[in-house]
């Protein structure tokens, strides 16, 4: 059974000691309602001691070392919620994994303001392909969005960070295989983020190309606020008006 958390329109989370209050708004039959739940910090707990976690962690050894926050809501199933930027990215990935999509970038180190090296991603891609552990090709783009939806910040220039992986994904798609792009958009109303703005023109051009090819483009959005709180929008969100 799928957790109600997967139906969230939005989810906000705040730290309370070593536990976290999840405020989740879901929509059912055209009406919205809120779910308030508690997720325990299971950083010291083996994933295989968590009820139902073995179902999706058993064949995903690289994820055993990730400090998961496991959230239970109204069913006996589980969902994963993270409480900072890095962990939130992993949570978005977990949502993709439930749909049998593999995200290579999450297996590299990701920190706020530091995008993992392309070489790391390529090495992982080769390693996973040799193990036939690649249900779909997924290219994962962390994009920093500041103040407005026309400003994107990258750790690498778009021509280096985006072009080769996107061409790889488009080629994979044209060969008859399924490919999905996940554009994770981090929105911040904090000025001191320490990244250099890059033109958004290349991004929009590549997005249009990927959409015209029939490729799935997912754009979940994480919001970072000046008071230190975070919120995440779970619905697919197009970056531009097609």
Secondary structure as GFF3:
##gff-version 3
##sequence-region A 1 242
A	DSSP	three_ten_helix	4	7	.	.	.	ID=ss1
A	DSSP	beta_strand	8	16	.	.	.	ID=ss2
A	DSSP	beta_strand	19	28	.	.	.	ID=ss3
A	DSSP	beta_strand	31	41	.	.	.	ID=ss4
A	DSSP	three_ten_helix	47	49	.	.	.	ID=ss5
A	DSSP	alpha_helix	54	57	.	.	.	ID=ss6
A	DSSP	three_ten_helix	61	65	.	.	.	ID=ss7
A	DSSP	beta_strand	69	71	.	.	.	ID=ss8
A	DSSP	beta_strand	79	80	.	.	.	ID=ss9
A	DSSP	alpha_helix	85	98	.	.	.	ID=ss10
A	DSSP	three_ten_helix	105	107	.	.	.	ID=ss11
A	DSSP	alpha_helix	118	130	.	.	.	ID=ss12
A	DSSP	beta_strand	137	146	.	.	.	ID=ss13
A	DSSP	beta_strand	152	153	.	.	.	ID=ss14
A	DSSP	alpha_helix	158	161	.	.	.	ID=ss15
A	DSSP	alpha_helix	163	174	.	.	.	ID=ss16
A	DSSP	beta_strand	179	188	.	.	.	ID=ss17
A	DSSP	beta_strand	197	198	.	.	.	ID=ss18
A	DSSP	alpha_helix	201	212	.	.	.	ID=ss19
A	DSSP	beta_strand	216	218	.	.	.	ID=ss20
A	DSSP	beta_strand	221	224	.	.	.	ID=ss21
A	DSSP	beta_strand	230	233	.	.	.	ID=ss22
###
